[in-house]
């Protein structure tokens, strides 16, 4: 069921959007893609260059590390080979002499050792010849050698005394006489019979290696160079570290490979010395139990890479931003242009709809004025007939009952027809009455069937026990007709339309409503309503029909009916699954029953003086007889100003009437409403009742605080109004 119109999927305006509307998403999408590409492509190129340069810098760093490692290893090998040559000369100098013979030649050996150390060997700290007891026998630094020095507790001495054999490289030591740091390179002396004769020892300065390694790493920030024994003991390292460990962890990347028997390789990982992630390489120094290692801090590699990428970004970012901003400006201007074009198109369509709605409203206004004028005279005639009919029933209750009842039914049908015409032109004010849905709804089949046509099946059902509702009968019928029209338009190929009424369960009542409710549910099998417009279907003038085929007032009338009755309307729909409109009405109070006919005894006991102002002689004559039959004394005048003059005269005489009963529409400068206003101002104690055949005036007059009765007005309704005053 569409909102007062054809469903959106069949509306030409929504099915075929303007070319600008169709191309706008494509244009905006292309510009968005262009803006993204303006950023994405340079970023992808930047990322590719960055990836390539990182790998290149990494490879270059590996080459420099390997080159530095080879230089450091070759340098260490030359130093150690030189030491071996010096040790050989020292062995030749002492021969197989024992400690006593060496002491006798201490002076000669001292000079020879000094010549061996010379001035062109900065790595040498001192040369020593030790006896089998660990005491020095000769040295290039001291003559005579200190008596208190004893090296028998040193590791290298113990190792040679235990016949370890070969060359021993000690851990860094501190001299007991000089306090200097040194590394001992030593070999043992053994007699021909195999007895231990002592140790030949060369002390090297670790600082010599540190200075060389410092120069080697001067142009390589983040590089570390380490010389270590095969058991991980560190002999020298650059850069120097405070609280550095004396040896590398056996589980470090380098030591793991050394212990596995590798003599060279790379071992990236976390250094066990400074605990920094490094790119590590190592190499064994000749046949010595000594290794050289180089390492580069990975953060330095990244730093160099980031600096290079920052320069690249510095040169590339301004053009990139300029290109992106240009694309964004183009996108914004295009969006503004398309938005302006769309707004213009929407305003054009809205203007056309408003113009068509205004034209339709003007047509309805003209029709309302026409029907209102006709209804006024018609209602006067009906009032004459109905009043005289009451008089006949009162004066001759047993005469011609059949024809009299037939006349009464005809008057009721004519009154109902007039109200339906006025309701169609939207000039019929609400006249609420209690409706028994079990009786009223099935009787509307003949009213709704012609609206639906032959292709749509109609079903009307009321659940047993459904409560009564208080609603304007004509508006209720018009609401169901509007729902039927919408259902028909939503099912051009046919379908079904059903209306059911039942008492609402508490869970079904919308949150804003309170108390027991009755649901009148209208369901169709049409195309449904899209989700993006379902919230607008009750808005006045909202329609999805093409211009000229709908005003958008149908569902607004339905919602207004429910709202004025104290309820509300809801809609539930999905495209392709039909639509359900639910009308919620409060249950009618049991005491608010349909006014019953006033008993003849009541009609004769009102005893009121009534001033009646009515310009129509026939209406006035019939109405006067009815009032007199109710026990009222009536003075009739045909103009409003005449009524004011008569009231002024009565006030002077002190005999004011009990009630002023006046028609609203009368000839002359003053109508009935103006008369009522002056009377209320001049005679506030005088009761007022107005009557009108122009039904659109009922609500307006009621809002002014006057009691107003519609024409034709039944004697029963008139009697009740008189009884209340």
VOGU-3710 file (C-alpha; in Angstrom, 3 decimals, decimal comma):
1> xxxxxxxxxx> 0,000/0,000/0,000  1,767/3,157/-1,118  1,607/6,474/0,727  -1,578/7,912/-0,837  -0,196/6,923/-4,202  1,443/4,466/-6,504  4,454/2,624/-4,943  7,821/4,197/-5,593  9,060/1,507/-7,939  6,366/2,511/-10,443
11> xxxxxxxxxx> 6,667/6,289/-10,117  8,211/7,829/-13,260  9,946/10,496/-11,221  11,734/7,985/-9,021  12,129/5,240/-11,580  13,817/7,568/-14,085  15,922/10,131/-12,207  17,150/13,188/-14,092  20,355/12,756/-16,108  22,212/14,969/-13,639
21> xxxxxxxxxx> 21,082/12,754/-10,774  22,092/9,611/-12,646  25,541/10,942/-13,566  26,295/12,665/-10,248  27,311/9,499/-8,356  29,508/8,390/-11,247  31,197/11,806/-11,482  31,769/12,033/-7,737  32,997/8,461/-7,643  35,505/9,160/-10,416
31> xxxxxxxxxx> 36,780/12,272/-8,668  37,071/10,412/-5,376  39,052/7,697/-7,100  41,250/10,342/-8,687  41,889/11,954/-5,301  42,722/8,563/-3,829  45,001/7,693/-6,719  46,761/11,041/-6,349  47,815/9,890/-2,911  47,900/6,144/-3,320
41> xxxxxxxxxx> 50,142/5,893/-6,382  52,897/8,183/-5,014  52,655/6,392/-1,666  52,982/3,025/-3,372  56,000/4,298/-5,315  57,413/5,771/-2,109  56,874/2,438/-0,321  58,519/0,516/-3,178  61,542/2,857/-3,161  61,682/2,599/0,616
51> xxxxxxxxxx> 61,637/-1,190/0,507  64,304/-1,257/-2,173  66,530/1,252/-0,364  66,213/-0,573/2,955  67,354/-3,802/1,389  70,123/-1,948/-0,427  71,304/-0,193/2,753  71,159/-3,512/4,564  73,286/-5,151/1,872  75,735/-2,235/1,874
61> xxxxxxxxxx> 76,034/-2,499/5,645  76,790/-6,204/5,368  79,542/-5,453/2,865  81,107/-2,834/5,135  80,841/-5,109/8,143  82,521/-7,932/6,254  85,270/-5,610/4,996  85,910/-4,251/8,500  85,911/-7,794/9,857  88,527/-8,918/7,350
71> xxxxxxxxxx> 90,755/-5,930/8,130  90,446/-6,449/11,888  91,102/-10,192/11,555  94,149/-9,666/9,311  95,514/-7,082/11,712  95,045/-9,397/14,698  96,670/-12,244/12,765  99,735/-10,130/11,995  100,032/-9,134/15,645  99,747/-12,708/16,837
81> xxxxxxxxxx> 102,189/-13,942/14,190  104,634/-11,267/15,309  104,195/-12,437/18,871  104,921/-15,988/17,790  108,149/-14,804/16,138  109,171/-12,934/19,281  108,383/-15,977/21,402  110,577/-18,063/19,089  113,468/-15,633/19,500  112,970/-15,636/23,279
91> xxxxxxxxxx> 113,070/-19,455/23,218  116,299/-19,351/21,218  117,772/-16,869/23,713  117,167/-19,011/26,802  117,659/-22,409/25,188  117,305/-25,270/27,677  118,814/-23,341/30,614  117,285/-23,869/33,956  116,263/-21,098/36,340  119,718/-20,795/37,964
101> xxxxxxxxxx> 121,511/-20,389/34,636  118,982/-17,815/33,480  119,443/-15,734/36,607  123,171/-15,662/35,958  122,485/-14,201/32,496  119,681/-11,838/33,568  121,530/-8,702/32,455  122,282/-10,095/29,015  118,739/-11,402/28,590  117,355/-8,059/29,720
111> xxxxxxxxxx> 119,191/-6,302/26,903  118,166/-8,948/24,390  114,492/-8,702/25,435  114,545/-4,935/25,167  115,931/-5,276/21,673  113,141/-7,688/20,806  110,355/-5,394/22,067  111,935/-2,364/20,369  110,023/0,817/19,572  108,143/-0,330/16,485
121> xxxxxxxxxx> 105,911/-2,780/18,315  103,351/-0,597/20,135  101,190/-3,603/20,849  103,830/-5,084/23,207  103,649/-4,110/26,858  106,385/-6,397/28,206  108,333/-9,630/27,742  108,834/-12,053/30,608  110,716/-15,234/31,306  109,233/-17,108/34,251
131> xxxxxxxxxx> 110,731/-19,963/36,203  108,991/-23,205/37,113  107,868/-21,675/40,403  106,141/-18,764/38,692  108,747/-16,153/39,694  110,221/-13,917/36,976  113,768/-14,676/35,785  114,157/-11,852/33,240  112,111/-9,009/31,662  112,522/-6,238/29,139
141> xxxxxxxxxx> 111,004/-3,713/31,569  112,738/-4,466/34,842  116,295/-5,196/35,835  116,617/-6,837/38,133  113,124/-8,331/38,088  110,959/-7,773/41,177  111,369/-10,492/43,786  107,798/-10,281/45,024  106,110/-10,999/41,693  104,712/-14,496/41,391
151> xxxxxxxxxx> 102,546/-15,738/38,492  102,021/-19,248/39,698  98,333/-18,477/40,345  97,652/-17,236/36,847  95,529/-19,391/34,531  98,071/-19,430/31,733  100,832/-20,628/34,151  98,684/-23,408/35,500  97,743/-24,432/31,996  101,395/-24,708/30,842
161> xxxxxxxxxx> 102,518/-26,438/34,043  99,792/-28,985/33,370  101,399/-29,469/29,958  98,544/-27,879/28,008  100,893/-27,312/25,095  100,814/-24,677/22,347  100,089/-21,005/22,741  97,783/-19,731/25,497  95,881/-16,472/25,197  94,814/-15,153/28,591
171> xxxxxxxxxx> 91,855/-13,063/29,537  92,586/-9,375/30,120  94,623/-9,012/33,328  95,889/-6,218/35,581  99,630/-5,923/36,206  100,547/-6,468/39,850  103,384/-3,977/39,660  102,156/-1,452/37,051  98,391/-1,813/37,362  98,072/-1,778/33,569
181> xxxxxxxxxx> 95,593/-3,901/31,593  97,240/-6,526/29,395  96,682/-9,798/27,596  99,250/-12,563/27,962  100,337/-14,648/24,981  102,447/-17,447/26,461  104,193/-20,717/25,677  105,637/-23,273/28,101  109,352/-24,357/28,400  110,121/-28,000/28,882
191> xxxxxxxxxx> 113,497/-29,797/29,345  114,525/-32,634/27,032  113,524/-35,015/29,749  110,072/-33,391/29,794  110,425/-31,541/33,069  108,712/-28,138/33,346  111,236/-25,258/33,086  108,821/-22,281/33,147  106,911/-19,976/30,791  107,762/-17,470/28,082
201> xxxxxxxxxx> 105,199/-14,668/28,175  104,391/-11,637/26,014  101,985/-9,062/27,406  99,876/-7,198/24,818  98,083/-3,921/25,348  94,263/-4,223/24,742  94,236/-0,463/24,203  96,306/-1,005/21,051  93,529/-3,076/19,522  90,867/-0,692/20,817
211> xxxxxxxxxx> 92,534/2,310/19,130  92,848/0,384/15,864  89,247/-0,706/16,012  88,192/2,852/16,893  89,860/4,150/13,747  88,327/1,346/11,719  84,786/2,145/12,955  85,195/5,917/12,919  83,099/6,337/9,756  80,546/3,691/10,731
221> xxxxxxxxxx> 78,167/4,899/13,454  76,682/2,015/15,360  79,509/-0,427/14,522  81,071/-2,518/17,280  84,320/-4,571/16,908  85,150/-7,310/19,397  88,100/-9,652/19,810  87,301/-12,703/21,887  88,571/-16,169/22,708  86,899/-19,300/21,479
231> xxxxxxxxxx> 85,318/-19,731/24,914  83,674/-16,290/24,695  86,073/-14,350/26,915  86,291/-10,788/25,559  89,854/-9,610/24,869  88,993/-6,136/23,558  85,974/-4,231/22,318  85,117/-0,942/20,739  83,201/1,044/21,747  84,012/0,734/25,415
241> xxxxxxxxxx> 81,088/0,007/27,701  80,769/0,650/31,391  79,918/-2,492/33,334  80,404/-4,600/30,227  80,468/-8,376/30,825  83,824/-10,170/30,753  82,585/-12,745/28,272  79,795/-13,364/25,825  76,878/-15,547/26,713  77,298/-19,122/25,471
251> xxxxxxxxxx> 73,759/-18,821/24,051  74,474/-15,656/22,123  74,049/-15,816/18,327  77,828/-15,778/17,714  78,877/-18,233/20,445  76,186/-20,670/19,379  77,800/-20,896/15,959  81,382/-20,917/17,349  80,543/-23,804/19,650  79,035/-25,566/16,639
261> xxxxxxxxxx> 82,492/-25,449/14,986  81,931/-22,589/12,541  85,025/-20,444/11,915  83,210/-17,598/10,165  79,733/-16,417/9,255  76,992/-13,997/10,162  74,755/-14,236/13,184  72,075/-11,494/13,323  70,372/-11,168/16,665  70,609/-9,518/20,064
271> xxxxxxxxxx> 74,153/-8,922/21,311  74,829/-10,414/24,747  77,247/-7,550/25,480  75,092/-4,423/25,023  71,757/-6,216/24,476  71,074/-4,347/21,243  69,791/-5,979/18,096  72,694/-6,106/15,684  73,758/-7,469/12,362  76,692/-9,643/13,575
281> xxxxxxxxxx> 79,609/-11,268/11,709  82,586/-13,248/13,058  85,837/-14,804/11,790  88,563/-16,934/13,419  92,068/-15,416/13,500  94,355/-17,963/11,797  94,918/-21,052/13,928  94,769/-19,108/17,148  91,946/-19,599/19,668  90,936/-16,036/18,914
291> xxxxxxxxxx> 87,969/-14,654/16,933  87,125/-11,222/15,585  83,556/-10,039/15,475  81,863/-6,992/13,968  78,337/-5,852/14,593  76,093/-3,043/13,339  73,208/-1,718/15,399  70,003/-2,369/13,461  68,649/0,952/14,717  71,510/2,713/12,945
301> xxxxxxxxxx> 70,543/0,967/9,722  66,962/2,098/10,205  68,091/5,573/11,177  70,087/5,935/7,994  67,162/4,572/5,999  64,691/6,887/7,734  66,896/9,919/7,121  67,086/9,066/3,446  63,339/8,465/3,249  62,724/11,728/5,112
311> xxxxxxxxxx> 64,720/13,635/2,486  62,811/11,851/-0,230  59,502/12,660/1,484  60,584/16,268/1,930  61,049/16,650/-1,799  58,026/14,574/-2,813  55,442/15,623/-0,220  54,751/19,206/-1,434  53,884/18,117/-4,999  51,847/15,250/-3,580
321> xxxxxxxxxx> 49,911/17,565/-1,281  49,396/20,038/-4,092  48,005/17,327/-6,343  45,781/15,983/-3,587  44,475/19,431/-2,667  43,739/20,145/-6,320  41,785/16,884/-6,565  39,900/17,643/-3,353  39,051/21,162/-4,528  37,798/19,742/-7,816
331> xxxxxxxxxx> 35,763/17,153/-5,912  34,294/19,777/-3,574  33,381/22,145/-6,394  31,876/19,329/-8,414  29,899/18,163/-5,388  28,647/21,710/-4,819  27,681/22,040/-8,466  25,916/18,689/-8,489  24,246/19,489/-5,175  23,029/22,807/-6,563
341> xxxxxxxxxx> 21,749/21,049/-9,680  20,022/18,404/-7,567  18,502/21,048/-5,303  17,236/22,900/-8,336  15,742/19,680/-9,690  14,188/18,836/-6,301  12,830/22,352/-5,916  11,372/22,176/-9,417  9,633/18,879/-8,657  8,522/20,157/-5,235
351> xxxxxxxxxx> 7,214/23,359/-6,786  5,256/21,372/-9,350  3,845/19,165/-6,615  2,930/22,171/-4,479  1,310/23,842/-7,463  -0,643/20,697/-8,257  -1,555/20,283/-4,589  -2,608/23,930/-4,424  -4,679/23,494/-7,565  -6,251/20,397/-6,109
361> xxxxxxxxxx> -6,854/22,200/-2,820  -8,437/25,088/-4,715  -10,646/22,617/-6,540  -11,625/21,073/-3,229  -12,213/24,541/-1,793  -14,452/25,449/-4,707  -16,246/22,134/-4,404  -16,568/22,669/-0,680  -18,038/26,095/-1,127  -20,486/24,737/-3,704
371> xxxxxxxxxx> -21,488/21,764/-1,596  -21,562/23,943/1,510  -23,999/26,349/-0,100  -26,142/23,515/-1,403  -25,949/21,713/1,920  -27,071/24,818/3,787  -30,320/25,036/1,864  -30,635/21,257/1,759  -30,086/21,010/5,502  -32,744/23,665/6,097
381> xxxxxxxxxx> -35,178/21,619/4,036  -34,226/18,475/5,899  -34,673/20,274/9,182  -38,193/21,361/8,202  -39,042/17,823/7,209  -37,536/16,211/10,298  -39,152/18,693/12,714  -42,568/18,307/11,128  -42,090/14,576/11,166  -41,490/14,724/14,906
391> xxxxxxxxxx> -44,579/16,846/15,337  -46,637/14,314/13,394  -45,321/11,519/15,602  -46,131/13,505/18,730  -49,588/14,659/17,732  -50,678/11,558/15,804  -48,652/8,643/17,179  -50,868/5,952/15,683  -51,486/7,375/12,231  -49,735/5,988/9,116
401> xxxxxxxxxx> -46,789/4,484/11,021  -45,291/2,862/7,900  -45,156/5,979/5,716  -43,919/8,070/8,651  -41,074/5,676/9,353  -40,231/5,638/5,624  -40,012/9,444/5,665  -37,737/9,254/8,728  -35,418/6,783/7,008  -35,283/9,003/3,927
411> xxxxxxxxxx> -34,393/12,010/6,085  -31,600/9,992/7,739  -30,251/8,849/4,365  -30,340/12,382/2,995  -28,544/13,680/6,085  -25,879/10,995/5,748  -25,464/11,783/2,043  -24,953/15,458/2,840  -22,302/14,600/5,439  -20,476/12,330/2,974
421> xxxxxxxxxx> -20,399/15,102/0,380  -19,032/17,517/2,932  -16,502/14,967/4,159  -15,273/14,451/0,612  -14,719/18,190/0,244  -13,104/18,219/3,728  -15,653/20,692/5,080  -17,424/18,310/7,439  -16,514/18,847/11,091  -16,233/15,817/13,302
431> xxxxxxxxxx> -19,401/14,537/14,875  -18,155/11,639/16,992  -20,477/8,751/17,658  -20,063/5,325/19,141  -19,594/2,733/16,407  -20,210/-0,972/16,817  -17,565/-2,326/14,394  -19,205/-5,747/14,193  -22,194/-4,023/12,541  -20,569/-1,079/10,768
441> xxxxxxxxxx> -17,545/-2,681/9,104  -19,349/-5,457/7,151  -21,895/-2,889/5,947  -19,120/-0,932/4,225  -18,455/-3,680/1,659  -20,727/-2,015/-0,913  -18,896/1,279/-0,306  -15,342/-0,100/-0,706  -15,836/-2,663/-3,494  -16,367/-0,107/-6,282
451> xxxxxxxxxx> -13,206/1,696/-5,214  -11,051/-1,459/-5,466  -12,353/-2,613/-8,837  -12,733/-6,153/-10,097  -9,032/-7,212/-9,826  -8,721/-6,794/-6,052  -10,483/-9,142/-3,634  -11,958/-7,527/-0,507  -12,363/-9,156/2,880  -13,868/-7,548/5,991
461> xxxxxxxxxx> -13,789/-9,262/9,383  -14,380/-8,335/13,017  -13,236/-10,633/15,811  -15,937/-11,545/18,346  -15,935/-9,335/21,404  -14,334/-6,345/19,685  -15,084/-3,229/21,719  -16,888/-0,172/20,405  -15,047/2,992/19,375  -15,950/6,679/19,461
471> xxxxxxxxxx> -15,239/8,203/16,047  -16,765/10,365/13,336  -18,626/7,957/11,095  -18,103/9,831/7,827  -14,385/10,385/8,501  -13,984/6,707/9,401  -15,583/5,659/6,118  -13,421/8,155/4,210  -10,290/6,779/5,893  -11,082/3,230/4,773
481> xxxxxxxxxx> -11,802/4,512/1,258  -8,397/6,241/1,182  -6,686/3,042/2,307  -8,560/1,103/-0,352  -7,476/3,586/-3,053  -3,834/3,248/-2,014  -4,094/-0,540/-1,983  -5,662/-0,550/-5,440  -2,899/1,675/-6,841  -0,253/-0,590/-5,277
491> xxxxxxxxxx> -1,747/-3,659/-7,001  -2,299/-2,774/-10,672  -2,248/-6,460/-11,591  -4,653/-7,423/-8,840  -4,337/-8,827/-5,346  -6,193/-8,809/-2,067  -7,170/-6,116/0,410  -8,420/-7,051/3,854  -9,704/-5,023/6,786  -9,922/-6,665/10,206
501> xxxxxxxxxx> -10,876/-5,264/13,597  -9,940/-6,692/16,992  -9,073/-5,711/20,532  -5,377/-4,827/20,824  -3,179/-6,879/23,113  -1,160/-4,786/25,624  2,075/-5,587/23,779  0,619/-4,256/20,519  -0,276/-0,805/21,872  2,304/1,848/20,846
511> xxxxxxxxxx> 4,259/3,370/23,754  2,597/6,806/23,443  -0,902/5,409/23,928  -2,507/4,356/27,179  -5,505/2,287/28,035  -7,357/-0,398/26,068  -7,283/0,007/22,304  -9,064/-1,378/19,252  -7,018/-2,117/16,116  -8,499/-1,679/12,654
521> xxxxxxxxxx> -5,915/-3,305/10,396  -5,795/-2,781/6,619  -3,522/-5,221/4,760  -2,711/-5,485/1,057  -0,475/-7,680/-1,108  1,016/-4,834/-3,153  4,590/-3,852/-3,921  5,251/-2,352/-0,496  6,960/0,882/0,557  10,746/1,372/0,522
531> xxxxxxxxxx> 12,403/1,887/3,906  13,754/5,333/3,019  10,288/6,863/2,628  8,132/4,856/5,050  8,631/7,476/7,773  7,129/10,181/5,518  3,916/8,498/4,383  1,728/10,296/6,936  3,144/13,738/6,077  0,618/16,050/4,394
541> xxxxxxxxxx> 1,219/16,458/0,653  3,817/13,670/0,594  3,175/11,445/-2,412  5,140/9,209/-4,727  2,704/9,528/-7,580  3,609/11,464/-10,706  2,701/15,119/-10,634  -1,032/15,557/-11,151  -2,067/12,089/-9,952  -2,109/12,564/-6,198
551> xxxxxxxxxx> -2,240/15,237/-3,503  -0,629/13,344/-0,612  -3,630/14,019/1,661  -5,036/10,484/1,897  -2,897/8,958/4,648  -2,645/12,310/6,413  -6,446/12,204/6,710  -6,201/8,666/8,123  -3,611/9,744/10,687  -5,583/12,869/11,581
561> xxxxxxxxxx> -8,739/10,808/12,154  -6,912/8,482/14,575  -5,188/11,365/16,345  -8,411/13,324/16,858  -10,027/10,163/18,207  -7,241/9,782/20,795  -5,292/7,058/18,997  -2,695/6,874/16,261  -1,835/5,127/12,997  1,222/3,025/12,142
571> xxxxxxxxxx> 2,501/1,524/8,913  4,590/-1,587/8,371  5,892/-2,525/4,943  8,694/-4,175/3,015  9,238/-3,920/-0,730  7,609/-6,873/-2,441  5,835/-8,071/0,736  2,824/-5,800/0,937  1,808/-3,137/3,448  -0,086/-3,161/6,745
581> xxxxxxxxxx> -1,652/0,033/8,125  -2,948/-0,225/11,685  -5,453/2,290/13,082  -5,560/2,450/16,889  -8,726/3,780/18,547  -9,450/4,014/22,289  -12,213/1,767/23,532  -15,400/3,813/23,889  -16,545/4,517/27,436  -19,606/2,485/28,296
591> xxxxxxxxxx> -21,439/5,614/29,386  -20,930/7,430/26,108  -23,682/5,680/24,239  -25,459/6,888/21,138  -28,023/9,471/22,192  -31,343/7,833/22,629  -34,589/9,332/21,517  -36,025/11,805/24,013  -39,241/10,597/25,506  -42,350/12,616/24,752
601> xxxxxxxxxx> -42,803/13,307/28,442  -39,368/14,964/28,541  -40,147/17,089/25,490  -43,028/18,793/27,273  -41,265/19,793/30,489  -38,415/22,197/29,507  -40,317/25,380/30,466  -37,889/27,885/28,929  -38,297/31,263/27,251  -36,419/31,140/23,960
611> xxxxxxxxxx> -35,468/33,928/21,588  -35,068/32,302/18,131  -33,277/34,279/15,384  -33,802/32,496/12,033  -34,151/34,067/8,605  -35,788/31,031/6,912  -39,531/31,159/7,585  -40,155/27,470/6,988  -37,294/26,384/9,234  -38,369/28,867/11,872
621> xxxxxxxxxx> -41,991/27,718/11,715  -41,170/24,052/12,108  -38,564/24,702/14,783  -40,911/26,950/16,757  -43,552/24,237/16,883  -40,991/21,701/18,095  -39,764/24,066/20,818  -43,331/24,817/21,918  -43,980/21,085/22,015  -41,061/20,842/24,454
631> xxxxxxxxxx> -42,759/23,338/26,745  -40,876/26,432/25,603  -42,268/29,849/24,853  -40,678/31,144/21,649  -40,124/34,596/20,231  -38,937/34,478/16,626  -37,005/37,219/14,817  -35,453/37,060/11,328  -32,442/39,388/11,686  -29,541/39,626/14,139
641> xxxxxxxxxx> -29,886/43,379/14,777  -33,551/42,867/15,483  -32,562/40,339/18,114  -30,273/42,852/19,824  -33,001/45,490/19,866  -35,497/43,027/21,329  -33,032/41,939/24,042  -32,363/45,562/24,984  -36,105/46,166/25,309  -36,543/43,028/27,427
651> xxxxxxxxxx> -33,729/44,084/29,703  -35,391/47,430/30,306  -38,612/45,606/31,121  -36,786/43,084/33,334  -38,047/40,038/31,417  -34,955/38,518/29,790  -35,344/35,135/28,014  -33,609/31,993/29,231  -31,936/31,197/25,936  -30,893/32,678/22,611
661> xxxxxxxxxx> -31,127/30,163/19,718  -29,690/31,664/16,522  -28,764/30,612/13,024  -25,201/31,544/12,011  -25,605/32,487/8,352  -28,170/35,279/7,974  -28,564/38,254/5,645  -27,700/41,726/6,845  -24,628/43,392/8,313  -24,546/41,053/11,325
671> xxxxxxxxxx> -24,580/37,265/11,236  -25,382/34,885/14,046  -21,793/34,615/15,289  -21,439/38,401/15,600  -24,776/38,431/17,406  -23,543/35,785/19,841  -20,371/37,748/20,574  -22,278/40,938/21,383  -24,799/39,061/23,480  -22,029/37,342/25,444
681> xxxxxxxxxx> -20,421/40,754/26,048  -23,628/42,665/26,913  -25,641/39,878/28,562  -23,132/37,396/30,041  -25,864/35,539/31,941  -27,870/34,686/28,833  -27,375/31,148/27,499  -26,461/30,836/23,806  -26,963/28,071/21,242  -25,977/28,545/17,600
691> xxxxxxxxxx> -27,079/26,452/14,615  -25,494/26,266/11,174  -25,843/24,320/8,001  -22,251/25,168/7,034  -20,549/22,310/8,730  -17,041/23,772/8,441  -18,087/26,443/10,935  -18,838/23,944/13,708  -15,242/23,522/14,941  -14,383/27,220/14,611
701> xxxxxxxxxx> -17,462/28,282/16,594  -16,888/25,609/19,228  -13,326/26,840/19,734  -14,776/30,288/20,526  -16,646/28,771/23,462  -20,149/28,714/21,991  -22,351/25,671/21,854  -23,195/24,963/18,226  -25,571/22,428/16,660  -25,425/21,176/13,069
711> xxxxxxxxxx> -28,273/21,477/10,606  -30,268/19,391/10,273  -30,478/18,987/14,026  -32,704/16,313/15,417  -35,256/17,317/18,076  -33,572/14,918/20,447  -30,220/16,699/20,042  -31,919/20,072/20,419  -33,737/18,920/23,562  -30,509/17,743/25,130
721> xxxxx> -28,814/21,072/24,337  -31,748/22,998/25,876  -31,708/20,780/28,934  -28,012/21,522/29,527  -28,524/25,328/29,526
//
